[in-house]
Amino acid sequence: MTDGCKKFLWGVVAGVAAAALIKTDTFRKGCAKVVAGGLQLKDDAKEYFETIKEDAEDVKAEQDSKKA
């Protein structure tokens, strides 16, 4: 058996194993948790940067009022 055939067979085995893994409920639940965590992180970051933006706007407004 040539080296190319061995690599091809290992690829087929890996593909079949991956397909079987993807179909399991545990894998799907794990993926859902990862995606939910990512969405929560995005929401937290958005809220944090919105707070920073509001603080910066307040500082600018204070500086503008002192100049006037």
mmCIF file of the N, C-alpha and C atoms, coordinates in Angstrom:
data_MODEL
# 
_entry.id   MODEL 
# 
loop_
_atom_site.group_PDB 
_atom_site.id 
_atom_site.type_symbol 
_atom_site.label_atom_id 
_atom_site.label_alt_id 
_atom_site.label_comp_id 
_atom_site.label_asym_id 
_atom_site.label_entity_id 
_atom_site.label_seq_id 
_atom_site.pdbx_PDB_ins_code 
_atom_site.Cartn_x 
_atom_site.Cartn_y 
_atom_site.Cartn_z 
_atom_site.occupancy 
_atom_site.B_iso_or_equiv 
_atom_site.pdbx_formal_charge 
_atom_site.auth_seq_id 
_atom_site.auth_comp_id 
_atom_site.auth_asym_id 
_atom_site.auth_atom_id 
_atom_site.pdbx_PDB_model_num 
ATOM 1   N N  . MET A 1 1  ? 0.861   -1.178 0.000  1.00 0.00 ? 1  MET A N  1 
ATOM 2   C CA . MET A 1 1  ? 0.000   0.000  0.000  1.00 0.00 ? 1  MET A CA 1 
ATOM 3   C C  . MET A 1 1  ? 0.905   1.237  0.000  1.00 0.00 ? 1  MET A C  1 
ATOM 4   N N  . THR A 1 2  ? 0.606   2.159  -0.885 1.00 0.00 ? 2  THR A N  1 
ATOM 5   C CA . THR A 1 2  ? 1.435   3.351  -1.001 1.00 0.00 ? 2  THR A CA 1 
ATOM 6   C C  . THR A 1 2  ? 1.096   4.343  0.106  1.00 0.00 ? 2  THR A C  1 
ATOM 7   N N  . ASP A 1 3  ? 1.991   5.288  0.263  1.00 0.00 ? 3  ASP A N  1 
ATOM 8   C CA . ASP A 1 3  ? 1.817   6.312  1.298  1.00 0.00 ? 3  ASP A CA 1 
ATOM 9   C C  . ASP A 1 3  ? 0.565   7.152  1.019  1.00 0.00 ? 3  ASP A C  1 
ATOM 10  N N  . GLY A 1 4  ? 0.298   7.436  -0.255 1.00 0.00 ? 4  GLY A N  1 
ATOM 11  C CA . GLY A 1 4  ? -0.895  8.207  -0.622 1.00 0.00 ? 4  GLY A CA 1 
ATOM 12  C C  . GLY A 1 4  ? -2.178  7.479  -0.276 1.00 0.00 ? 4  GLY A C  1 
ATOM 13  N N  . CYS A 1 5  ? -2.192  6.159  -0.460 1.00 0.00 ? 5  CYS A N  1 
ATOM 14  C CA . CYS A 1 5  ? -3.379  5.367  -0.119 1.00 0.00 ? 5  CYS A CA 1 
ATOM 15  C C  . CYS A 1 5  ? -3.613  5.363  1.386  1.00 0.00 ? 5  CYS A C  1 
ATOM 16  N N  . LYS A 1 6  ? -2.544  5.272  2.147  1.00 0.00 ? 6  LYS A N  1 
ATOM 17  C CA . LYS A 1 6  ? -2.668  5.282  3.611  1.00 0.00 ? 6  LYS A CA 1 
ATOM 18  C C  . LYS A 1 6  ? -3.249  6.611  4.087  1.00 0.00 ? 6  LYS A C  1 
ATOM 19  N N  . LYS A 1 7  ? -2.742  7.689  3.507  1.00 0.00 ? 7  LYS A N  1 
ATOM 20  C CA . LYS A 1 7  ? -3.249  9.011  3.899  1.00 0.00 ? 7  LYS A CA 1 
ATOM 21  C C  . LYS A 1 7  ? -4.727  9.158  3.527  1.00 0.00 ? 7  LYS A C  1 
ATOM 22  N N  . PHE A 1 8  ? -5.084  8.638  2.357  1.00 0.00 ? 8  PHE A N  1 
ATOM 23  C CA . PHE A 1 8  ? -6.481  8.698  1.928  1.00 0.00 ? 8  PHE A CA 1 
ATOM 24  C C  . PHE A 1 8  ? -7.370  7.909  2.886  1.00 0.00 ? 8  PHE A C  1 
ATOM 25  N N  . LEU A 1 9  ? -6.952  6.712  3.257  1.00 0.00 ? 9  LEU A N  1 
ATOM 26  C CA . LEU A 1 9  ? -7.751  5.889  4.173  1.00 0.00 ? 9  LEU A CA 1 
ATOM 27  C C  . LEU A 1 9  ? -7.876  6.550  5.540  1.00 0.00 ? 9  LEU A C  1 
ATOM 28  N N  . TRP A 1 10 ? -6.794  7.128  6.042  1.00 0.00 ? 10 TRP A N  1 
ATOM 29  C CA . TRP A 1 10 ? -6.871  7.849  7.317  1.00 0.00 ? 10 TRP A CA 1 
ATOM 30  C C  . TRP A 1 10 ? -7.831  9.037  7.209  1.00 0.00 ? 10 TRP A C  1 
ATOM 31  N N  . GLY A 1 11 ? -7.846  9.689  6.068  1.00 0.00 ? 11 GLY A N  1 
ATOM 32  C CA . GLY A 1 11 ? -8.775  10.795 5.847  1.00 0.00 ? 11 GLY A CA 1 
ATOM 33  C C  . GLY A 1 11 ? -10.218 10.323 5.857  1.00 0.00 ? 11 GLY A C  1 
ATOM 34  N N  . VAL A 1 12 ? -10.465 9.177  5.243  1.00 0.00 ? 12 VAL A N  1 
ATOM 35  C CA . VAL A 1 12 ? -11.816 8.623  5.235  1.00 0.00 ? 12 VAL A CA 1 
ATOM 36  C C  . VAL A 1 12 ? -12.246 8.258  6.646  1.00 0.00 ? 12 VAL A C  1 
ATOM 37  N N  . VAL A 1 13 ? -11.346 7.617  7.394  1.00 0.00 ? 13 VAL A N  1 
ATOM 38  C CA . VAL A 1 13 ? -11.653 7.243  8.783  1.00 0.00 ? 13 VAL A CA 1 
ATOM 39  C C  . VAL A 1 13 ? -11.949 8.497  9.614  1.00 0.00 ? 13 VAL A C  1 
ATOM 40  N N  . ALA A 1 14 ? -11.117 9.522  9.448  1.00 0.00 ? 14 ALA A N  1 
ATOM 41  C CA . ALA A 1 14 ? -11.328 10.765 10.198 1.00 0.00 ? 14 ALA A CA 1 
ATOM 42  C C  . ALA A 1 14 ? -12.653 11.415 9.807  1.00 0.00 ? 14 ALA A C  1 
ATOM 43  N N  . GLY A 1 15 ? -12.987 11.386 8.536  1.00 0.00 ? 15 GLY A N  1 
ATOM 44  C CA . GLY A 1 15 ? -14.252 11.959 8.078  1.00 0.00 ? 15 GLY A CA 1 
ATOM 45  C C  . GLY A 1 15 ? -15.461 11.239 8.636  1.00 0.00 ? 15 GLY A C  1 
ATOM 46  N N  . VAL A 1 16 ? -15.394 9.912  8.648  1.00 0.00 ? 16 VAL A N  1 
ATOM 47  C CA . VAL A 1 16 ? -16.503 9.116  9.200  1.00 0.00 ? 16 VAL A CA 1 
ATOM 48  C C  . VAL A 1 16 ? -16.643 9.378  10.698 1.00 0.00 ? 16 VAL A C  1 
ATOM 49  N N  . ALA A 1 17 ? -15.507 9.447  11.397 1.00 0.00 ? 17 ALA A N  1 
ATOM 50  C CA . ALA A 1 17 ? -15.546 9.717  12.838 1.00 0.00 ? 17 ALA A CA 1 
ATOM 51  C C  . ALA A 1 17 ? -16.127 11.105 13.111 1.00 0.00 ? 17 ALA A C  1 
ATOM 52  N N  . ALA A 1 18 ? -15.722 12.098 12.323 1.00 0.00 ? 18 ALA A N  1 
ATOM 53  C CA . ALA A 1 18 ? -16.239 13.458 12.503 1.00 0.00 ? 18 ALA A CA 1 
ATOM 54  C C  . ALA A 1 18 ? -17.737 13.511 12.222 1.00 0.00 ? 18 ALA A C  1 
ATOM 55  N N  . ALA A 1 19 ? -18.170 12.833 11.194 1.00 0.00 ? 19 ALA A N  1 
ATOM 56  C CA . ALA A 1 19 ? -19.601 12.815 10.869 1.00 0.00 ? 19 ALA A CA 1 
ATOM 57  C C  . ALA A 1 19 ? -20.408 12.172 11.993 1.00 0.00 ? 19 ALA A C  1 
ATOM 58  N N  . ALA A 1 20 ? -19.875 11.115 12.574 1.00 0.00 ? 20 ALA A N  1 
ATOM 59  C CA . ALA A 1 20 ? -20.569 10.459 13.683 1.00 0.00 ? 20 ALA A CA 1 
ATOM 60  C C  . ALA A 1 20 ? -20.602 11.363 14.908 1.00 0.00 ? 20 ALA A C  1 
ATOM 61  N N  . LEU A 1 21 ? -19.511 12.073 15.164 1.00 0.00 ? 21 LEU A N  1 
ATOM 62  C CA . LEU A 1 21 ? -19.433 12.970 16.323 1.00 0.00 ? 21 LEU A CA 1 
ATOM 63  C C  . LEU A 1 21 ? -20.407 14.130 16.182 1.00 0.00 ? 21 LEU A C  1 
ATOM 64  N N  . ILE A 1 22 ? -20.507 14.677 14.992 1.00 0.00 ? 22 ILE A N  1 
ATOM 65  C CA . ILE A 1 22 ? -21.371 15.840 14.763 1.00 0.00 ? 22 ILE A CA 1 
ATOM 66  C C  . ILE A 1 22 ? -22.840 15.503 15.019 1.00 0.00 ? 22 ILE A C  1 
ATOM 67  N N  . LYS A 1 23 ? -23.218 14.275 14.797 1.00 0.00 ? 23 LYS A N  1 
ATOM 68  C CA . LYS A 1 23 ? -24.615 13.872 14.954 1.00 0.00 ? 23 LYS A CA 1 
ATOM 69  C C  . LYS A 1 23 ? -25.021 13.638 16.408 1.00 0.00 ? 23 LYS A C  1 
ATOM 70  N N  . THR A 1 24 ? -24.082 13.654 17.345 1.00 0.00 ? 24 THR A N  1 
ATOM 71  C CA . THR A 1 24 ? -24.428 13.366 18.736 1.00 0.00 ? 24 THR A CA 1 
ATOM 72  C C  . THR A 1 24 ? -25.038 14.593 19.410 1.00 0.00 ? 24 THR A C  1 
ATOM 73  N N  . ASP A 1 25 ? -25.933 14.336 20.357 1.00 0.00 ? 25 ASP A N  1 
ATOM 74  C CA . ASP A 1 25 ? -26.562 15.430 21.109 1.00 0.00 ? 25 ASP A CA 1 
ATOM 75  C C  . ASP A 1 25 ? -25.545 16.160 21.980 1.00 0.00 ? 25 ASP A C  1 
ATOM 76  N N  . THR A 1 26 ? -24.588 15.436 22.521 1.00 0.00 ? 26 THR A N  1 
ATOM 77  C CA . THR A 1 26 ? -23.566 16.055 23.367 1.00 0.00 ? 26 THR A CA 1 
ATOM 78  C C  . THR A 1 26 ? -22.782 17.088 22.579 1.00 0.00 ? 26 THR A C  1 
ATOM 79  N N  . PHE A 1 27 ? -22.413 16.757 21.355 1.00 0.00 ? 27 PHE A N  1 
ATOM 80  C CA . PHE A 1 27 ? -21.664 17.691 20.506 1.00 0.00 ? 27 PHE A CA 1 
ATOM 81  C C  . PHE A 1 27 ? -22.507 18.926 20.204 1.00 0.00 ? 27 PHE A C  1 
ATOM 82  N N  . ARG A 1 28 ? -23.766 18.714 19.869 1.00 0.00 ? 28 ARG A N  1 
ATOM 83  C CA . ARG A 1 28 ? -24.645 19.844 19.561 1.00 0.00 ? 28 ARG A CA 1 
ATOM 84  C C  . ARG A 1 28 ? -24.847 20.747 20.774 1.00 0.00 ? 28 ARG A C  1 
ATOM 85  N N  . LYS A 1 29 ? -25.036 20.133 21.939 1.00 0.00 ? 29 LYS A N  1 
ATOM 86  C CA . LYS A 1 29 ? -25.200 20.934 23.156 1.00 0.00 ? 29 LYS A CA 1 
ATOM 87  C C  . LYS A 1 29 ? -23.928 21.706 23.464 1.00 0.00 ? 29 LYS A C  1 
ATOM 88  N N  . GLY A 1 30 ? -22.785 21.070 23.256 1.00 0.00 ? 30 GLY A N  1 
ATOM 89  C CA . GLY A 1 30 ? -21.506 21.752 23.469 1.00 0.00 ? 30 GLY A CA 1 
ATOM 90  C C  . GLY A 1 30 ? -21.343 22.937 22.532 1.00 0.00 ? 30 GLY A C  1 
ATOM 91  N N  . CYS A 1 31 ? -21.698 22.737 21.263 1.00 0.00 ? 31 CYS A N  1 
ATOM 92  C CA . CYS A 1 31 ? -21.623 23.836 20.296 1.00 0.00 ? 31 CYS A CA 1 
ATOM 93  C C  . CYS A 1 31 ? -22.575 24.963 20.676 1.00 0.00 ? 31 CYS A C  1 
ATOM 94  N N  . ALA A 1 32 ? -23.756 24.610 21.135 1.00 0.00 ? 32 ALA A N  1 
ATOM 95  C CA . ALA A 1 32 ? -24.731 25.627 21.539 1.00 0.00 ? 32 ALA A CA 1 
ATOM 96  C C  . ALA A 1 32 ? -24.201 26.436 22.719 1.00 0.00 ? 32 ALA A C  1 
ATOM 97  N N  . LYS A 1 33 ? -23.535 25.769 23.659 1.00 0.00 ? 33 LYS A N  1 
ATOM 98  C CA . LYS A 1 33 ? -22.964 26.486 24.809 1.00 0.00 ? 33 LYS A CA 1 
ATOM 99  C C  . LYS A 1 33 ? -21.857 27.432 24.362 1.00 0.00 ? 33 LYS A C  1 
ATOM 100 N N  . VAL A 1 34 ? -21.033 26.991 23.425 1.00 0.00 ? 34 VAL A N  1 
ATOM 101 C CA . VAL A 1 34 ? -19.949 27.841 22.928 1.00 0.00 ? 34 VAL A CA 1 
ATOM 102 C C  . VAL A 1 34 ? -20.510 29.063 22.216 1.00 0.00 ? 34 VAL A C  1 
ATOM 103 N N  . VAL A 1 35 ? -21.511 28.851 21.378 1.00 0.00 ? 35 VAL A N  1 
ATOM 104 C CA . VAL A 1 35 ? -22.125 29.966 20.652 1.00 0.00 ? 35 VAL A CA 1 
ATOM 105 C C  . VAL A 1 35 ? -22.820 30.919 21.625 1.00 0.00 ? 35 VAL A C  1 
ATOM 106 N N  . ALA A 1 36 ? -23.522 30.372 22.610 1.00 0.00 ? 36 ALA A N  1 
ATOM 107 C CA . ALA A 1 36 ? -24.192 31.217 23.607 1.00 0.00 ? 36 ALA A CA 1 
ATOM 108 C C  . ALA A 1 36 ? -23.170 32.030 24.396 1.00 0.00 ? 36 ALA A C  1 
ATOM 109 N N  . GLY A 1 37 ? -22.067 31.410 24.738 1.00 0.00 ? 37 GLY A N  1 
ATOM 110 C CA . GLY A 1 37 ? -21.009 32.132 25.441 1.00 0.00 ? 37 GLY A CA 1 
ATOM 111 C C  . GLY A 1 37 ? -20.435 33.254 24.596 1.00 0.00 ? 37 GLY A C  1 
ATOM 112 N N  . GLY A 1 38 ? -20.262 32.992 23.317 1.00 0.00 ? 38 GLY A N  1 
ATOM 113 C CA . GLY A 1 38 ? -19.758 34.024 22.412 1.00 0.00 ? 38 GLY A CA 1 
ATOM 114 C C  . GLY A 1 38 ? -20.734 35.184 22.274 1.00 0.00 ? 38 GLY A C  1 
ATOM 115 N N  . LEU A 1 39 ? -22.006 34.876 22.176 1.00 0.00 ? 39 LEU A N  1 
ATOM 116 C CA . LEU A 1 39 ? -23.015 35.935 22.083 1.00 0.00 ? 39 LEU A CA 1 
ATOM 117 C C  . LEU A 1 39 ? -23.074 36.761 23.368 1.00 0.00 ? 39 LEU A C  1 
ATOM 118 N N  . GLN A 1 40 ? -22.952 36.093 24.512 1.00 0.00 ? 40 GLN A N  1 
ATOM 119 C CA . GLN A 1 40 ? -22.944 36.810 25.786 1.00 0.00 ? 40 GLN A CA 1 
ATOM 120 C C  . GLN A 1 40 ? -21.726 37.726 25.885 1.00 0.00 ? 40 GLN A C  1 
ATOM 121 N N  . LEU A 1 41 ? -20.584 37.225 25.440 1.00 0.00 ? 41 LEU A N  1 
ATOM 122 C CA . LEU A 1 41 ? -19.358 38.031 25.441 1.00 0.00 ? 41 LEU A CA 1 
ATOM 123 C C  . LEU A 1 41 ? -19.519 39.248 24.547 1.00 0.00 ? 41 LEU A C  1 
ATOM 124 N N  . LYS A 1 42 ? -20.131 39.060 23.385 1.00 0.00 ? 42 LYS A N  1 
ATOM 125 C CA . LYS A 1 42 ? -20.375 40.170 22.467 1.00 0.00 ? 42 LYS A CA 1 
ATOM 126 C C  . LYS A 1 42 ? -21.279 41.216 23.116 1.00 0.00 ? 42 LYS A C  1 
ATOM 127 N N  . ASP A 1 43 ? -22.348 40.766 23.764 1.00 0.00 ? 43 ASP A N  1 
ATOM 128 C CA . ASP A 1 43 ? -23.266 41.695 24.423 1.00 0.00 ? 43 ASP A CA 1 
ATOM 129 C C  . ASP A 1 43 ? -22.586 42.444 25.555 1.00 0.00 ? 43 ASP A C  1 
ATOM 130 N N  . ASP A 1 44 ? -21.765 41.735 26.335 1.00 0.00 ? 44 ASP A N  1 
ATOM 131 C CA . ASP A 1 44 ? -21.047 42.382 27.433 1.00 0.00 ? 44 ASP A CA 1 
ATOM 132 C C  . ASP A 1 44 ? -20.069 43.430 26.907 1.00 0.00 ? 44 ASP A C  1 
ATOM 133 N N  . ALA A 1 45 ? -19.360 43.092 25.835 1.00 0.00 ? 45 ALA A N  1 
ATOM 134 C CA . ALA A 1 45 ? -18.400 44.038 25.255 1.00 0.00 ? 45 ALA A CA 1 
ATOM 135 C C  . ALA A 1 45 ? -19.123 45.256 24.702 1.00 0.00 ? 45 ALA A C  1 
ATOM 136 N N  . LYS A 1 46 ? -20.254 45.033 24.051 1.00 0.00 ? 46 LYS A N  1 
ATOM 137 C CA . LYS A 1 46 ? -21.026 46.147 23.495 1.00 0.00 ? 46 LYS A CA 1 
ATOM 138 C C  . LYS A 1 46 ? -21.487 47.088 24.606 1.00 0.00 ? 46 LYS A C  1 
ATOM 139 N N  . GLU A 1 47 ? -21.969 46.511 25.705 1.00 0.00 ? 47 GLU A N  1 
ATOM 140 C CA . GLU A 1 47 ? -22.418 47.317 26.845 1.00 0.00 ? 47 GLU A CA 1 
ATOM 141 C C  . GLU A 1 47 ? -21.254 48.097 27.457 1.00 0.00 ? 47 GLU A C  1 
ATOM 142 N N  . TYR A 1 48 ? -20.103 47.447 27.580 1.00 0.00 ? 48 TYR A N  1 
ATOM 143 C CA . TYR A 1 48 ? -18.911 48.086 28.157 1.00 0.00 ? 48 TYR A CA 1 
ATOM 144 C C  . TYR A 1 48 ? -18.472 49.274 27.304 1.00 0.00 ? 48 TYR A C  1 
ATOM 145 N N  . PHE A 1 49 ? -18.402 49.084 25.991 1.00 0.00 ? 49 PHE A N  1 
ATOM 146 C CA . PHE A 1 49 ? -17.962 50.171 25.119 1.00 0.00 ? 49 PHE A CA 1 
ATOM 147 C C  . PHE A 1 49 ? -18.995 51.286 25.038 1.00 0.00 ? 49 PHE A C  1 
ATOM 148 N N  . GLU A 1 50 ? -20.257 50.952 25.193 1.00 0.00 ? 50 GLU A N  1 
ATOM 149 C CA . GLU A 1 50 ? -21.289 51.987 25.226 1.00 0.00 ? 50 GLU A CA 1 
ATOM 150 C C  . GLU A 1 50 ? -21.105 52.856 26.479 1.00 0.00 ? 50 GLU A C  1 
ATOM 151 N N  . THR A 1 51 ? -20.766 52.229 27.588 1.00 0.00 ? 51 THR A N  1 
ATOM 152 C CA . THR A 1 51 ? -20.503 52.977 28.827 1.00 0.00 ? 51 THR A CA 1 
ATOM 153 C C  . THR A 1 51 ? -19.305 53.905 28.650 1.00 0.00 ? 51 THR A C  1 
ATOM 154 N N  . ILE A 1 52 ? -18.255 53.400 28.021 1.00 0.00 ? 52 ILE A N  1 
ATOM 155 C CA . ILE A 1 52 ? -17.068 54.228 27.779 1.00 0.00 ? 52 ILE A CA 1 
ATOM 156 C C  . ILE A 1 52 ? -17.431 55.408 26.879 1.00 0.00 ? 52 ILE A C  1 
ATOM 157 N N  . LYS A 1 53 ? -18.231 55.155 25.842 1.00 0.00 ? 53 LYS A N  1 
ATOM 158 C CA . LYS A 1 53 ? -18.644 56.220 24.931 1.00 0.00 ? 53 LYS A CA 1 
ATOM 159 C C  . LYS A 1 53 ? -19.433 57.288 25.677 1.00 0.00 ? 53 LYS A C  1 
ATOM 160 N N  . GLU A 1 54 ? -20.354 56.871 26.546 1.00 0.00 ? 54 GLU A N  1 
ATOM 161 C CA . GLU A 1 54 ? -21.149 57.834 27.316 1.00 0.00 ? 54 GLU A CA 1 
ATOM 162 C C  . GLU A 1 54 ? -20.261 58.654 28.245 1.00 0.00 ? 54 GLU A C  1 
ATOM 163 N N  . ASP A 1 55 ? -19.291 58.003 28.884 1.00 0.00 ? 55 ASP A N  1 
ATOM 164 C CA . ASP A 1 55 ? -18.372 58.724 29.763 1.00 0.00 ? 55 ASP A CA 1 
ATOM 165 C C  . ASP A 1 55 ? -17.549 59.746 28.982 1.00 0.00 ? 55 ASP A C  1 
ATOM 166 N N  . ALA A 1 56 ? -17.087 59.360 27.800 1.00 0.00 ? 56 ALA A N  1 
ATOM 167 C CA . ALA A 1 56 ? -16.313 60.278 26.974 1.00 0.00 ? 56 ALA A CA 1 
ATOM 168 C C  . ALA A 1 56 ? -17.166 61.463 26.534 1.00 0.00 ? 56 ALA A C  1 
ATOM 169 N N  . GLU A 1 57 ? -18.421 61.205 26.197 1.00 0.00 ? 57 GLU A N  1 
ATOM 170 C CA . GLU A 1 57 ? -19.322 62.299 25.816 1.00 0.00 ? 57 GLU A CA 1 
ATOM 171 C C  . GLU A 1 57 ? -19.564 63.235 26.994 1.00 0.00 ? 57 GLU A C  1 
ATOM 172 N N  . ASP A 1 58 ? -19.673 62.697 28.203 1.00 0.00 ? 58 ASP A N  1 
ATOM 173 C CA . ASP A 1 58 ? -19.855 63.530 29.398 1.00 0.00 ? 58 ASP A CA 1 
ATOM 174 C C  . ASP A 1 58 ? -18.630 64.413 29.634 1.00 0.00 ? 58 ASP A C  1 
ATOM 175 N N  . VAL A 1 59 ? -17.460 63.843 29.495 1.00 0.00 ? 59 VAL A N  1 
ATOM 176 C CA . VAL A 1 59 ? -16.224 64.615 29.692 1.00 0.00 ? 59 VAL A CA 1 
ATOM 177 C C  . VAL A 1 59 ? -16.143 65.730 28.658 1.00 0.00 ? 59 VAL A C  1 
ATOM 178 N N  . LYS A 1 60 ? -16.471 65.432 27.417 1.00 0.00 ? 60 LYS A N  1 
ATOM 179 C CA . LYS A 1 60 ? -16.437 66.450 26.361 1.00 0.00 ? 60 LYS A CA 1 
ATOM 180 C C  . LYS A 1 60 ? -17.452 67.553 26.653 1.00 0.00 ? 60 LYS A C  1 
ATOM 181 N N  . ALA A 1 61 ? -18.638 67.186 27.096 1.00 0.00 ? 61 ALA A N  1 
ATOM 182 C CA . ALA A 1 61 ? -19.665 68.180 27.404 1.00 0.00 ? 61 ALA A CA 1 
ATOM 183 C C  . ALA A 1 61 ? -19.209 69.077 28.558 1.00 0.00 ? 61 ALA A C  1 
ATOM 184 N N  . GLU A 1 62 ? -18.555 68.510 29.568 1.00 0.00 ? 62 GLU A N  1 
ATOM 185 C CA . GLU A 1 62 ? -18.038 69.310 30.689 1.00 0.00 ? 62 GLU A CA 1 
ATOM 186 C C  . GLU A 1 62 ? -16.973 70.282 30.196 1.00 0.00 ? 62 GLU A C  1 
ATOM 187 N N  . GLN A 1 63 ? -16.092 69.806 29.324 1.00 0.00 ? 63 GLN A N  1 
ATOM 188 C CA . GLN A 1 63 ? -15.036 70.681 28.804 1.00 0.00 ? 63 GLN A CA 1 
ATOM 189 C C  . GLN A 1 63 ? -15.628 71.807 27.963 1.00 0.00 ? 63 GLN A C  1 
ATOM 190 N N  . ASP A 1 64 ? -16.652 71.487 27.163 1.00 0.00 ? 64 ASP A N  1 
ATOM 191 C CA . ASP A 1 64 ? -17.289 72.501 26.344 1.00 0.00 ? 64 ASP A CA 1 
ATOM 192 C C  . ASP A 1 64 ? -18.006 73.540 27.211 1.00 0.00 ? 64 ASP A C  1 
ATOM 193 N N  . SER A 1 65 ? -18.623 73.105 28.308 1.00 0.00 ? 65 SER A N  1 
ATOM 194 C CA . SER A 1 65 ? -19.327 74.047 29.169 1.00 0.00 ? 65 SER A CA 1 
ATOM 195 C C  . SER A 1 65 ? -18.365 74.944 29.926 1.00 0.00 ? 65 SER A C  1 
ATOM 196 N N  . LYS A 1 66 ? -17.169 74.459 30.225 1.00 0.00 ? 66 LYS A N  1 
ATOM 197 C CA . LYS A 1 66 ? -16.163 75.292 30.906 1.00 0.00 ? 66 LYS A CA 1 
ATOM 198 C C  . LYS A 1 66 ? -15.573 76.345 29.976 1.00 0.00 ? 66 LYS A C  1 
ATOM 199 N N  . LYS A 1 67 ? -15.515 76.015 28.677 1.00 0.00 ? 67 LYS A N  1 
ATOM 200 C CA . LYS A 1 67 ? -14.979 76.966 27.697 1.00 0.00 ? 67 LYS A CA 1 
ATOM 201 C C  . LYS A 1 67 ? -15.953 78.110 27.466 1.00 0.00 ? 67 LYS A C  1 
ATOM 202 N N  . ALA A 1 68 ? -17.214 77.869 27.609 1.00 0.00 ? 68 ALA A N  1 
ATOM 203 C CA . ALA A 1 68 ? -18.233 78.881 27.302 1.00 0.00 ? 68 ALA A CA 1 
ATOM 204 C C  . ALA A 1 68 ? -18.394 79.881 28.398 1.00 0.00 ? 68 ALA A C  1 
# 
